[in-house]
Amino acid sequence: MHNFGTLLSSGELLKSLKTQNNFSATSTDQLPHHFAAWMMFGHPLLMPIPDVDRTDYFLIFGANPLASNGSLMTAPDIINRLENIKKRGGKIVLIDPRKTETARVASEHFFIKPSGDVFLLLAILHTLFVENLINLERLAEFTDGVETLRDVSADYAPETVEKLTGISAFETRRIAVEFGAAKSAVCYGRMGVSVQKFGSLCHWLIN
């Protein structure tokens, strides 16, 4: 992916080997991103990009932008952009079982149980619906499936998932309410939620 020689020659090499098997940076760490984008938006490269320069509440799942310099966000100088969120009174909440480089700039860091992300996301959505914090406004005209999302998340109250996530029901509910009440908020997930059992579902829920 990041080597021009390989990009130019790998296609012909695969043809000569007569194989359909292919391995790349994409297949290693981000196919769930592409799958969710394809299913939801019609193209595997139509991936939402967080507007880090304007958000007040940045909820990060399994991403380490200080190590990847923003990765799919393509946001150079990411450390100062994250620090600016806090300087303007915003908040950065990191959900990650590891204490990564990004943890040192996060306002809060929650050590989730590995592969518990899908349950936390469902509980956050459950809370947003219960607390009437869902308001599509101008998006309503072209957004389908919201009631399906309400139905899917209905059985995942924060109390139901806290043993699966390792995060208390109180904190899960607080995160959801703060996220829903923020003037501008964004949820971003990266490799940590891609390379697990429910990777594609995680990215669907994040979107």
Backbone torsions as a table, in degrees:
resi	resn	phi	psi	omega
1	MET	NA	-34.4	-175.0
2	HIS	-113.8	25.6	179.8
3	ASN	-135.0	115.0	-174.1
4	PHE	-63.1	-36.5	178.9
5	GLY	-60.7	-44.1	178.8
6	THR	-66.4	-41.8	179.6
7	LEU	-59.4	-39.6	-177.2
8	LEU	-77.2	-30.4	-172.5
9	SER	-104.8	-20.4	-171.2
10	SER	-65.6	-33.5	179.4
11	GLY	-60.2	-47.0	179.2
12	GLU	-68.0	-35.8	178.1
13	LEU	-62.5	-45.5	179.5
14	LEU	-62.7	-39.8	177.2
15	LYS	-61.3	-44.7	-177.6
16	SER	-66.7	-29.9	177.9
17	LEU	-81.0	-12.0	-178.7
18	LYS	53.4	47.8	178.8
19	THR	-125.2	149.2	174.4
20	GLN	-100.0	-0.3	-179.9
21	ASN	-80.7	129.6	-178.5
22	ASN	-139.7	143.9	-177.8
23	PHE	-134.4	131.9	-176.8
24	SER	-154.3	177.1	173.8
25	ALA	-58.4	-36.5	179.9
26	THR	-63.6	-48.5	-177.8
27	SER	-69.6	-20.9	179.2
28	THR	-76.1	-43.9	-167.7
29	ASP	-133.8	-1.7	-174.3
30	GLN	-144.2	13.3	178.0
31	LEU	-59.5	-36.6	175.9
32	PRO	-58.6	-34.7	173.9
33	HIS	-57.0	-50.7	-176.1
34	HIS	-66.5	-39.7	-178.8
35	PHE	-64.2	-45.8	179.4
36	ALA	-63.3	-41.4	179.7
37	ALA	-63.8	-43.2	179.8
38	TRP	-62.5	-45.7	-178.5
39	MET	-68.5	-36.1	-173.6
40	MET	-91.8	-37.5	-170.9
41	PHE	-118.9	-4.7	173.3
42	GLY	94.1	-2.4	179.0
43	HIS	-153.4	138.0	-175.8
44	PRO	-66.4	-14.6	179.1
45	LEU	-101.9	3.6	177.0
46	LEU	-85.8	68.9	-177.6
47	MET	-100.5	128.7	178.4
48	PRO	-59.7	137.9	179.4
49	ILE	-113.1	123.1	179.6
50	PRO	-61.5	136.2	176.6
51	ASP	-90.6	79.5	-172.9
52	VAL	-64.6	-22.2	-177.2
53	ASP	-81.5	-8.4	-178.1
54	ARG	-128.5	-2.8	-178.2
55	THR	-82.7	149.7	176.2
56	ASP	-102.0	-17.3	-177.1
57	TYR	-142.0	111.2	-175.6
58	PHE	-111.4	107.4	-179.5
59	LEU	-100.1	115.9	-171.9
60	ILE	-114.2	125.2	176.4
61	PHE	-111.4	118.4	170.7
62	GLY	55.7	34.9	178.0
63	ALA	-125.0	149.7	-179.6
64	ASN	-132.3	69.4	-174.2
65	PRO	-61.1	-23.4	177.4
66	LEU	-68.3	-26.7	177.0
67	ALA	-88.2	-32.6	-174.9
68	SER	-100.4	0.8	-176.8
69	ASN	56.9	35.3	176.5
70	GLY	100.9	-21.0	177.2
71	SER	49.5	-122.2	-176.3
72	LEU	-66.7	-13.7	175.0
73	MET	-72.4	-18.9	-175.1
74	THR	44.9	56.5	-175.9
75	ALA	-119.0	92.8	177.3
76	PRO	-59.9	157.6	179.7
77	ASP	53.7	44.9	-173.1
78	ILE	-62.4	-31.9	-177.3
79	ILE	-62.1	-42.8	179.3
80	ASN	-71.2	-33.2	177.8
81	ARG	-66.3	-38.7	177.0
82	LEU	-69.1	-43.4	178.5
83	GLU	-60.7	-34.5	179.9
84	ASN	-66.1	-28.6	175.8
85	ILE	-58.9	-46.0	-179.4
86	LYS	-71.2	-35.8	180.0
87	LYS	-63.1	-32.1	179.1
88	ARG	-91.8	16.8	174.3
89	GLY	90.0	10.3	-179.3
90	GLY	-88.9	-171.9	-172.8
91	LYS	-141.7	141.5	175.2
92	ILE	-117.8	119.7	-179.6
93	VAL	-115.5	119.5	-177.7
94	LEU	-104.4	128.4	175.1
95	ILE	-112.2	109.5	-175.2
96	ASP	-163.3	134.1	178.3
97	PRO	-71.6	-13.3	180.0
98	ARG	-108.7	150.6	173.4
99	LYS	-88.4	90.8	-176.6
100	THR	-87.5	177.7	176.7
101	GLU	-57.8	-35.7	-177.6
102	THR	-66.3	-23.2	-179.4
103	ALA	-59.3	-29.0	-176.3
104	ARG	-75.5	-15.8	175.4
105	VAL	-104.6	-6.1	-179.4
106	ALA	-72.7	144.8	173.8
107	SER	-70.6	-37.8	178.2
108	GLU	-142.3	144.4	177.9
109	HIS	-130.0	121.7	178.3
110	PHE	-109.8	124.8	-179.5
111	PHE	-85.3	91.3	-178.8
112	ILE	-77.2	150.4	173.7
113	LYS	-66.1	138.3	179.0
114	PRO	-52.5	134.8	-178.0
115	SER	68.9	13.3	176.8
116	GLY	-89.5	-2.6	-174.2
117	ASP	-58.6	-41.9	-176.6
118	VAL	-60.6	-37.1	-178.8
119	PHE	-73.1	-36.8	177.1
120	LEU	-66.8	-42.3	178.3
121	LEU	-60.9	-43.2	178.4
122	LEU	-63.8	-39.0	179.6
123	ALA	-68.4	-37.4	176.8
124	ILE	-63.5	-46.0	178.6
125	LEU	-63.6	-42.2	176.2
126	HIS	-53.4	-47.4	-177.9
127	THR	-66.6	-40.6	178.3
128	LEU	-58.4	-40.6	177.7
129	PHE	-69.6	-46.5	-177.8
130	VAL	-61.6	-38.7	-177.5
131	GLU	-87.2	7.4	179.7
132	ASN	55.5	43.8	179.3
133	LEU	-103.1	12.6	176.6
134	ILE	-96.4	116.2	177.9
135	ASN	-142.6	102.4	-174.5
136	LEU	-72.5	-25.0	-178.3
137	GLU	47.9	-122.7	-174.2
138	ARG	-67.9	-15.6	179.9
139	LEU	-78.5	-16.8	-173.1
140	ALA	-59.2	-34.1	-174.5
141	GLU	-62.8	-30.7	-175.4
142	PHE	-127.6	20.6	178.5
143	THR	-111.3	120.2	-179.2
144	ASP	-109.3	155.2	170.1
145	GLY	88.4	10.5	-178.3
146	VAL	-64.7	-38.4	178.4
147	GLU	-67.1	-32.8	174.5
148	THR	-62.0	-42.2	178.7
149	LEU	-63.8	-38.9	176.1
150	ARG	-61.2	-44.8	-179.3
151	ASP	-64.8	-42.9	-177.8
152	VAL	-63.4	-37.8	-175.8
153	SER	-89.0	-5.1	-172.4
154	ALA	-60.3	-32.8	-176.3
155	ASP	-89.8	6.2	-173.1
156	TYR	-117.3	59.0	175.0
157	ALA	-64.8	153.1	179.5
158	PRO	-52.3	-37.7	178.7
159	GLU	-65.3	-30.6	-177.8
160	THR	-71.9	-31.2	-171.4
161	VAL	-106.1	-3.0	-171.1
162	GLU	-61.7	-32.3	177.4
163	LYS	-72.8	-26.3	179.2
164	LEU	-80.9	-27.7	-177.5
165	THR	-99.8	-27.5	-174.0
166	GLY	79.4	7.0	179.0
167	ILE	-113.5	131.7	-173.2
168	SER	-63.7	153.7	177.8
169	ALA	-59.8	-37.2	179.3
170	PHE	-60.5	-47.9	-178.2
171	GLU	-68.1	-38.9	178.4
172	THR	-61.1	-45.3	-180.0
173	ARG	-65.8	-39.1	179.0
174	ARG	-63.8	-43.7	178.1
175	ILE	-58.9	-45.9	-177.8
176	ALA	-62.8	-44.8	-177.6
177	VAL	-67.7	-41.6	177.7
178	GLU	-63.7	-41.5	178.7
179	PHE	-62.0	-47.4	-177.7
180	GLY	-68.7	-27.9	-176.9
181	ALA	-91.6	-10.9	-178.1
182	ALA	-65.3	147.6	178.6
183	LYS	-61.6	-42.5	174.4
184	SER	-144.3	125.8	-176.7
185	ALA	-135.6	151.8	177.2
186	VAL	-142.5	142.8	175.6
187	CYS	-112.1	129.8	-175.3
188	TYR	-132.0	131.9	176.3
189	GLY	-128.0	148.9	-177.5
190	ARG	-137.5	-140.5	-167.7
191	MET	-57.9	-37.1	-178.2
192	GLY	-58.9	-32.9	177.4
193	VAL	-93.0	-10.9	179.6
194	SER	-80.9	-39.9	-170.9
195	VAL	-95.1	47.7	177.3
196	GLN	-139.7	175.4	-171.5
197	LYS	-56.3	-39.5	-175.3
198	PHE	-108.7	35.3	-174.6
199	GLY	-55.4	-48.7	-177.2
200	SER	-67.0	-39.4	178.4
201	LEU	-66.0	-38.6	176.9
202	CYS	-57.3	-47.0	-176.9
203	HIS	-70.8	-31.5	174.0
204	TRP	-62.8	-45.7	-179.5
205	LEU	-68.2	-38.2	177.0
206	ILE	-62.2	-46.0	178.6
207	ASN	-60.7	NA	NA
